[in-house]
Amino acid sequence: MSAARRICVGVDAGGSSTVAAFSEGGELRRTVRGRDANATTLGVDDAADVIITAIREVLDGAVPDAIHVGAAGAGRARVAAELQDLIVPAFRGAVVTVGDDAAIALRAAIPAGDGAVLIAGTGSTAYAVHGERSHRTGGLGPLAGDEGSAYWIGMQAVRLYGRVLDGRAGRDETTDLVARALAAQDREQFLGALYDAPRKPAQFAALAPSILAFAGKGNRAATKIVQQAAQELGDLAIAALKAVELVDSPAIALAGGLLRENSLLTFLLETRLNADVPGVAIVKGGDEPARGALRLAEHSVTV
């Protein structure tokens, strides 16, 4: 088939939804959205089923030449390989590649060449590319990382409320938010909310928008949390750049729900990056991650 008619699919398989994008001859034709497909939480088999269903739906009978899937959890080589092994038989004849969601976020904002992306949503990670080198920092999940993320911000407020219940901190609108969200007005209810029926990270992450709003109004506790989050996110981005020796006026894209709108967090983060990364170009906005996956699929059949 000529390059002008190549059919490609890019998939963003995330923890909240799965989006598949279809192009013909390099022109975006349509997208579809399905349920979440995080291999870490669903399991590889179920995640692959969701991804395959989304691909078939967006193709609508067309035969693909190339597919690229950027999947939450596929930063682990084993997970990426297992997903690929399950997806390939469903689309024989197509070039199928599977990678993590950081790579597609980079190509959604910076279509080609060197650069880095800092992602802050429910979790957090940074990913940098310099020539043939690439490196990912963060992305260790809620048990060992996700510093500066919406989950991390929410948990800092939860921990502060625990100090309030101990008499080690004063109550304010930030801790009152936690008390309402957990339906916990005392220590017994607080412990029950945390341990009797443990909540998912997304439920703690849901506290972050309000905490950002409180910080924007000058609430001291919320401001301190946001300052720490900006520091942590800056550390992730700078570590990724250093790992690939991308030090000559790099481009850094900001991605993820936490960085989509201007806030005290984005102001502090951009201030930190401008101060510590000489000549940095900060890229905001960009396409949806599925478009980045589509670019990687298109690239796989043109090189």
Rosetta blueprint (number, residue, H / E / L):
1 M L
2 S L
3 A H
4 A H
5 R H
6 R L
7 I E
8 C E
9 V E
10 G E
11 V E
12 D E
13 A E
14 G L
15 G L
16 S L
17 S L
18 T E
19 V E
20 A E
21 A E
22 F E
23 S E
24 E E
25 G L
26 G L
27 E E
28 L E
29 R E
30 R E
31 T E
32 V E
33 R E
34 G E
35 R L
36 D L
37 A L
38 N L
39 A H
40 T H
41 T H
42 L H
43 G L
44 V H
45 D H
46 D H
47 A H
48 A H
49 D H
50 V H
51 I H
52 I H
53 T H
54 A H
55 I H
56 R H
57 E H
58 V H
59 L H
60 D L
61 G L
62 A L
63 V L
64 P L
65 D L
66 A E
67 I E
68 H E
69 V E
70 G E
71 A E
72 A L
73 G L
74 A L
75 G L
76 R L
77 A H
78 R H
79 V H
80 A H
81 A H
82 E H
83 L H
84 Q H
85 D H
86 L H
87 I H
88 V H
89 P H
90 A H
91 F H
92 R L
93 G L
94 A L
95 V E
96 V E
97 T E
98 V E
99 G E
100 D E
101 D H
102 A H
103 A H
104 I H
105 A H
106 L H
107 R H
108 A H
109 A H
110 I L
111 P L
112 A L
113 G L
114 D L
115 G E
116 A E
117 V E
118 L E
119 I E
120 A E
121 G L
122 T L
123 G L
124 S E
125 T E
126 A E
127 Y E
128 A E
129 V E
130 H E
131 G L
132 E L
133 R E
134 S E
135 H E
136 R E
137 T E
138 G E
139 G L
140 L L
141 G L
142 P L
143 L L
144 A L
145 G L
146 D L
147 E L
148 G L
149 S L
150 A H
151 Y H
152 W H
153 I H
154 G H
155 M H
156 Q H
157 A H
158 V H
159 R H
160 L H
161 Y H
162 G H
163 R H
164 V H
165 L H
166 D H
167 G L
168 R L
169 A L
170 G L
171 R L
172 D L
173 E H
174 T H
175 T H
176 D H
177 L H
178 V H
179 A H
180 R H
181 A H
182 L H
183 A L
184 A L
185 Q L
186 D L
187 R H
188 E H
189 Q H
190 F H
191 L H
192 G H
193 A H
194 L H
195 Y H
196 D H
197 A L
198 P L
199 R L
200 K L
201 P H
202 A H
203 Q H
204 F H
205 A H
206 A L
207 L L
208 A H
209 P H
210 S H
211 I H
212 L H
213 A H
214 F H
215 A H
216 G H
217 K L
218 G L
219 N L
220 R H
221 A H
222 A H
223 T H
224 K H
225 I H
226 V H
227 Q H
228 Q H
229 A H
230 A H
231 Q H
232 E H
233 L H
234 G H
235 D H
236 L H
237 A H
238 I H
239 A H
240 A H
241 L H
242 K H
243 A H
244 V L
245 E L
246 L L
247 V L
248 D L
249 S L
250 P L
251 A E
252 I E
253 A E
254 L E
255 A E
256 G L
257 G H
258 L H
259 L H
260 R L
261 E L
262 N L
263 S L
264 L H
265 L H
266 T H
267 F H
268 L H
269 L H
270 E H
271 T H
272 R H
273 L H
274 N H
275 A H
276 D H
277 V L
278 P L
279 G L
280 V L
281 A E
282 I E
283 V E
284 K L
285 G L
286 G L
287 D L
288 E L
289 P H
290 A H
291 R H
292 G H
293 A H
294 L H
295 R H
296 L H
297 A H
298 E H
299 H H
300 S H
301 V L
302 T L
303 V L
